[in-house]
């Protein structure tokens, strides 16, 4: 099987397309689904969805995710992690390769990443003015997590805390999208969003297996580096179990409608991914299918749950 072609300057002569591709747009799907889930949570509570604020929420959530992706590339390049990664499963692990392949300079990537995150601030202030003051704290927390994941001094991923940061970040996406429409805080988006956020964390987690040697070389003490490949496989199973266990608990507690059980179908690709990881955890080229199934599990779970919430909306 041939490997996907990595980016080159010759293949991306258009500056706009070059910078757009540097955001790794294919991976923004989880944020798209997260915003949909937040909007569905608000709709299920009887909120009238405002098209303008919903569209703005979606667009700038995607911009924030893009900025976090670019910032992650910047700091992984500075640490030497991506340059040393010969086991990468492109395009899923090992970074975007834009810096390593000479498509963009390190400085250009850093300026671009921080510029994307900065562009979110005016939109967040407008949404706050048209929603409720509490939204500002969700936005600040989201930006803080986006930076803390990769950037010093916290560098959560390098300390084995990346999964906690990712879970918090994508839960905030759901909570924030709900808040804009609901104009207040509620437990409902947490009930709907935590399982989804855990599945997004599993995307990060499985990506650490191909990168384990490069991460260890660069001093990134991810959970897979800390536990070793064999023991770390159990972490993937645990995160998935927490997700689906949370959904079942919320249905039993009446926090989610019974129809939300359809979202448990996400366990099918999760199980397929776990099977592939268990067999091939130490063989990076054989992990492509498991990584794809992990992404599919998060997207499928989020879309099915959002659909269920919309169906039961008054």
N, C-alpha and C positions, 0 to 999 in steps of 0.2 A: 504493500500500500504506500503510495507516494505521500510525502508530508506536504501540508499546505505551504504555499510560498510566503515567505516573510516579506515585510515591506522594504522597498528600496526607493531611493530618490528618483530613479528613472521611471519607476512605475507610478509615482505620484508627483507629476510635474506641476499640477495645479495646487497653489498654496492653500486654498480653501479646503479642497478635498484632503490635502495632506494633514491639516490640523484636525479636520473632522474625524478622519480615520484614527488619529492618535488618541482619541477619546475612547476607543474600543466600543463603538456603538452597538455591536451585536450583543454585548453583555448588559446593556441598559434595560433589557426586557424585564428583569426582576423588579426594577424600580417602576416601570410602567404598570406591572401587575400590582405592586404594592400600593400605588396611588388609586388604582381601580378598586382595590379592596377597601381602602379608606373611604372612598366615595360611596361604595356599596354599604358600608357600615352605617354611614350617616343616613343614607336613603332608607335603610331598614328601620331606623328610628323615626322616620317620618319627615326628615329634613328635605326641603325643596332644593334640589341641586341647581346652583347657579352656574350656567355654562361658562361665563367669563372667568370667574374665580377658579372653577375646576380646571379649565384649560391652562390658566396661568400656573396653578399648582403643579399640574402634570409637567409642563415645559421646564419649569425651574427646578423641579425635583430631578429631572433628567440631567439638567445642566450641573446640578450639585454632584450627582453621581459621576458624570463625566469628569468633573474637576478632581474628584477623589481618585479616579482611575489614573489621571495624568500625574497627580501628586505622588501616587504610589510608584509610578514608573520613575519619577525624578529621584526619590529617595532610595529606591532599589538600585538605580544606576550609581548614585553617590556611594553606596555601601559596597559596590562591586558584585552584588548578588546576581544580578541579571547577566552581567558579562561572564561570570563563572558558570552559568547554568547550561551545561551541555546535555542535560537529561530532560530538558523542557519538552512539554507536549504542546507545541504551538497550534492554535492561537490561545489555548486555555491557560498555560502556565509559562513562567519565564519572562513575563512582561510583554509589552507591545513590540519590542525590538526596534523602536524608532530611533532611540539614542545609539544603541549598539551598532545599528546598520547605517548610521550616518544620515538618516532622513531628517532629523532635527537635532539641534545641539542641546546639551544638558541645560544650558541657561534658557533657551527658548521653551523647553518643556516646563521648567520651573515657573517661568513668567506666565505661560499659558495656563497651567494648573491653578495657580493662585488667582489669576484673572477670572477664570470660570467660577471659582468659589466666591470671589468678590462680587461678581455680577448677580449672584443670588440675593445679596443683601437688600438692594432697593425693592426687588419684587416681594421679598418677605415683609418689608415695612409696609408696602401697599396692601398686601393681604391682611396684615395685622390691623391696619386702619379700617379695613372693610369687614373685619371679622370680630375679633376680641383681643384684648391686650395679652392674654396668656399665650397666644401663638408665638410671640417673640421668644419665649423661653424654649419652645420646641425647636425653633429655628436655630437659636444659639447652641442648643445641645446637639443638633444635627451637624452643624458646621464643626463643632468641637470634636465630635466623634470622627468625622471625615478627616480631620487633620491629625488627631491623636493616633489613628490607626497606623499611619506611616511616619509622621514627622516627629522629630525630637521636641521636647524631652521625653514624652511618654512612649512613643513607638510601640504601641500595644502589640502588634503582630510579632515584633522581635522579642517580646517578653512572654509569649505564650498566652496572650490575652486577646488576640485578634478576633476569636470567635465571639467573645463577649461584646466587643466593639461592633462587629457586624450585626449581631442580634439586636443590640440597642439601636443601631443606625436604621435598620429596615423596619423595626417596630415604630420608630419615630416617623418614618415615611407614612405608615398607615395611620398613626395617631394624628399626624399633622394634616393629612388630606381630609380626615374625618372632622377635625376641629374647624377647618375653614368653612365647612358647610353647616356644622352643628352650632358653631359660635360658642363652644365651651368644651370642657373636659368631660370624658365619660370612660367607664371601664369597657364599654362595648368594643372599641377598636383594639384594645389590648386583648380581649377575648378572641377577636377575629385575627389579629395580626401576629401574636407571639409564635404560633406554630409556623406560620409562613416565614417569619424572621429566622427561626431556627433552621429551616430548610435552606435559606440563603446562606446561613453560617456554614452549613455542610458543603456548599459549593466552595467556599474558601478552604474548608478543612481538607477535602479530597485533593484540591490543587496543591497542597503541601507535600503530598507523597512524591510526585515526580521531582519536586524542587528540593528535597530534603538534603541532598549533598551540597548544593550551592548555598542553601540557607545556613547550614552548619558552618560552611567555609567563611561566610560573611558575618557570622556572629548573630544570625537571626535565630533565636531560640524558640521556634514555633513549637506547638504541642507535639507535632510529629517528630521534630528533632529531639525534644525532651524525652519522649516515651520510646522512640524507636519505631520502625515500621511495623513490626509484628504486633506489639501491644497497642499502637495507635489505631489500629483497625477497629478496636472496640469503641473508640471515641465516636467514630462515624455512626455505628449502630446506636449508641446512646443518644446522640443528638436527634436522630430520626425517631427513636422511641419517645423522646420527650415531646417532639412535635405532635405526633399522632395521639399520644397520651393526653396532651393538653387539649386537643380538639375534642376528644371523647369526654374529658372531664367538664369542659365548658358546655357541651350538649346536655350532659346529665344534670349539671347545675342550672340549666335553663338560660345560660348566658348566650348560647347560640341555638338557632332553631334546629329541629331534628333533621331538616333537609340538608344541613351543613355536613351531615355524615357522608355525602357524596364526595366531599373533598378528600376523604380518606383514600380515594382511588390513587392519590399521589403516592401512596405506599407501594404501588406496583413498580413504578420506575425506581423508587428508593431501594426496594428489595433487589431489583436487578443490578443496581449500582453497587450495593453491598456485596453481592455475590462476585461481581467482577473485581472489586477492591480486595476481597478476601483472597482471591486466587492470584492476583497479579500486583499486589501492593508494591513489590520491589522491582517491577518491570515497567518502567514509565511508558514505553510505546503501547503496552497492552491496556493502559488505563483510559484511553480515549473514550471508549464506550461508556465506562462507569461515570466519567466526568459529564458526558452528555446526558446520561440518565439522571444525574443529580440535578442538573439545571432543569431538565424536564419535570422532575418531581416538584420543584419549587413553583414553577410556572403553572403546572397543571393544578396543584393544590390551591394556589391563590386564585386562579380563574374560576375553578369550580365553586370555591367558597364565596367569591364575589357574586357569581351567578345565583347561588342559593339565597344570599341576602337580598338581592334585587327582587327575586321571585316572591319573597315573603314580605317585601316592603308594602306598607299601607297605601 
